C-alpha cells in the first residue's frame, strides 16, 4: 500500500514539474456546465450539462546526429634522463638466453 501511495505522489510531482517548466501546456477550451435537475409529476428530469474540454500542448524532444570536430590529444613518450635512447643501459641475458630487444620495427 505504501508503494502505491509513493508511486502516486511521484506521478503527481512529475506532472507538476512538467507543467511548471512549460513542457506541457494545458488550457481549458470549453467550461463544464452542471445539468439541470427538476423533480415533477413525471419523476426526476435531467436536462443539459456538458463536460469540460481541454487543449494539451506538449514540447518536442528531437534526437539526431551531426558532424562534429573533436580535438584528440596526442601522446608522446620520451625516455627519461638524457633523452638519448641508445644511452640507456641494456639488460644482460642470463644463462645463454637471447638479449632482449627494444626494436619495435619487427
C-alpha positions as CSV (number, residue, x, y, z in Angstrom):
1,X,0.0,0.0,0.0
2,X,2.9,2.4,0.8
3,X,4.4,1.7,-2.6
4,X,1.2,2.6,-4.4
5,X,0.9,5.9,-2.4
6,X,4.6,6.7,-3.1
7,X,4.1,6.0,-6.8
8,X,1.1,8.3,-7.0
9,X,3.0,11.0,-5.2
10,X,5.9,10.7,-7.6
11,X,3.5,10.9,-10.6
12,X,1.8,14.0,-9.2
13,X,5.1,15.7,-8.6
14,X,6.3,14.8,-12.1
15,X,3.2,16.2,-13.6
16,X,3.6,19.4,-11.7
17,X,7.2,19.7,-12.8
18,X,6.2,19.2,-16.4
19,X,3.6,22.0,-16.2
20,X,5.8,24.3,-14.2
21,X,8.7,24.1,-16.7
22,X,6.4,24.7,-19.7
23,X,7.0,21.3,-21.3
24,X,3.3,20.7,-21.0
25,X,0.7,23.4,-21.5
26,X,-2.9,22.7,-20.6
27,X,-5.7,25.2,-21.4
28,X,-9.4,24.7,-21.0
29,X,-11.4,25.3,-24.3
30,X,-14.9,24.5,-23.0
31,X,-16.2,25.0,-19.5
32,X,-18.2,22.5,-17.6
33,X,-21.9,23.0,-17.1
34,X,-24.0,21.4,-14.4
35,X,-27.1,19.6,-15.7
36,X,-30.5,21.0,-14.7
37,X,-32.3,18.6,-12.4
38,X,-36.0,19.0,-11.9
39,X,-38.5,16.9,-9.9
40,X,-42.0,16.9,-11.1
41,X,-45.0,14.7,-11.6
42,X,-43.0,12.7,-14.2
43,X,-40.3,12.0,-11.7
44,X,-36.8,13.3,-11.9
45,X,-35.9,15.1,-15.1
46,X,-32.3,15.9,-16.0
47,X,-31.5,18.2,-18.9
48,X,-28.4,19.7,-20.4
49,X,-24.9,19.8,-18.9
50,X,-21.6,19.3,-20.6
51,X,-18.2,18.0,-19.8
52,X,-15.2,20.3,-20.0
53,X,-12.7,20.2,-22.8
54,X,-9.0,20.8,-22.6
55,X,-6.3,21.5,-25.2
56,X,-3.0,20.0,-24.2
57,X,0.2,21.0,-26.0
58,X,3.4,19.2,-25.3
59,X,7.0,20.0,-26.1
60,X,9.1,18.1,-28.5
61,X,12.3,16.2,-28.0
62,X,14.3,15.6,-31.2
63,X,17.2,13.3,-31.3
64,X,19.5,13.5,-34.3
65,X,23.1,13.2,-35.4
66,X,25.5,15.5,-37.0
67,X,29.2,16.0,-37.8
68,X,31.5,17.5,-35.2
69,X,35.2,18.1,-34.9
70,X,36.6,16.8,-31.7
71,X,40.3,17.5,-30.8
72,X,42.1,14.3,-29.9
73,X,45.1,14.6,-27.6
74,X,48.5,13.3,-28.8
75,X,50.5,11.1,-26.6
76,X,54.3,11.2,-26.9
77,X,56.6,9.0,-24.8
78,X,60.1,10.3,-24.3
79,X,62.8,8.3,-22.5
80,X,63.9,9.8,-19.2
81,X,67.4,11.0,-18.4
82,X,69.5,12.4,-21.2
83,X,66.8,12.0,-23.9
84,X,69.0,9.6,-25.9
85,X,67.5,6.1,-26.1
86,X,70.8,4.5,-27.1
87,X,72.5,5.7,-23.9
88,X,70.1,3.6,-21.7
89,X,71.7,0.6,-20.1
90,X,71.0,-2.8,-21.7
91,X,69.8,-5.8,-19.7
92,X,72.3,-8.6,-19.7
93,X,71.0,-12.0,-20.8
94,X,71.2,-14.8,-18.2
95,X,72.2,-18.4,-18.9
96,X,72.8,-18.1,-22.6
97,X,69.4,-16.6,-23.5
98,X,69.0,-14.2,-26.4
99,X,69.3,-10.5,-25.4
100,X,66.0,-8.6,-25.1
101,X,65.5,-6.0,-27.9
102,X,63.5,-2.8,-27.8
103,X,63.3,-2.5,-31.6
104,X,59.5,-2.3,-32.4
105,X,60.1,-2.4,-36.2
106,X,59.9,-6.1,-36.5
